[in-house]
């Protein structure tokens, strides 16, 4: 007779979901979820506190590591990083938001494929540089942008970073998921594979992801042109805008 599996510890996951939905303090939510999981698993109180303490000691430097880049980025933004990025992209004659993001998508995929996943990212690249440059390219072409368009450009900049990273890192031979698949197939089915061979199978998917998202970015340029050229009076259009 099979032994019944205790599913009550999964209440800790529910506690995390509810805490994040209510936007409570993340550290407090995790601690409460850990206590709920331990109680549901019938762990002694001393063991629960021991696990929480061990986890804290193992990650006590994590906040410091995360705060250093954020402090540097905040200092650069205070001294006009966004404005300089927008002014620089505005000097490029044929720059558009879509073309800029396509170039970034290619660079993000290629660097992620070489294992350089930390070169991009939302806090250190998208928010302070990529999104302002996309907005600057569109402002040069269409003038002042509605808030809705700004949000759309920021969202597409973040999505571009996600697509480039997600499909690019699948080609890197030392990526954790590739090593996991290699060990899983070897241990569970006895299938002998090489990590490099698994990584190569990710190349067609990465190419397709690049082509599909590049098409979406090109379509975004056309959509913005149709929407903003129609919405703006001819007298208010900036120099060089489509007529």
WODA-V36497 format. One record per backbone hydrogen bond with DSSP energy under -0.5 kcal/mol. NH is the residue of the N-H (numbers start at 1). CO is the residue of the C=O. Records with the same first field share a line. If there is no record, write none. Layout:
BEGIN
NH=CO ; CO
END
This chain:
BEGIN
7=5
10=7
11=8
12=9
13=10
14=10
15=11
16=12
17=13
18=14
19=15
20=16
21=17
22=18
23=20
24=19
29=25
30=26
31=27
32=28
33=29
34=30
35=31
36=32
37=33
38=34
39=35
40=36
41=37
42=39
43=38
48=44
49=45
50=46
51=47
52=48
53=49
54=50
55=51
56=52
57=53
58=54
59=55
60=57
62=59
63=59
65=61
66=62
67=63
68=64
69=65
70=66
71=67
72=68
73=69
74=70
75=71
76=72
77=73
78=74
79=75
80=77
81=76
84=80
85=81
86=82
87=83
88=84
89=85
90=86
91=87 ; 88
92=89
93=91
95=92
100=96
101=97
102=98
103=99
104=100
105=101
106=102
107=103
108=104
109=105
110=106
111=107
112=108
113=109
114=110 ; 111
115=112
116=111
117=115
119=116
120=117
125=121
126=121
127=122
129=125
130=125
131=126
133=129
134=130
135=131
136=132
137=133
138=134
139=135
140=136
141=137
142=138
143=139
150=146
151=147
152=148
153=149
154=150
155=151
156=152
157=153
158=154
159=155
160=156
161=157
162=158
163=159
164=160
165=161
166=162
167=163
168=164
169=165
171=168
172=169
175=172
179=175
180=176
181=177
182=178
183=179
184=180
185=181
186=182
187=183
188=184
189=184 ; 185
190=185
191=185
192=190
193=191
197=194
198=194
199=195
200=196
201=197
202=199
203=200
206=202
207=203
208=204
209=205
210=206
211=207
212=208
213=209
214=210
215=211
216=212
217=213
218=214
219=215
220=216
221=217
222=218
223=219
224=220
225=221
226=222
227=223
228=224
229=225
230=226
231=227
232=228
236=233
237=233 ; 234
241=238
END
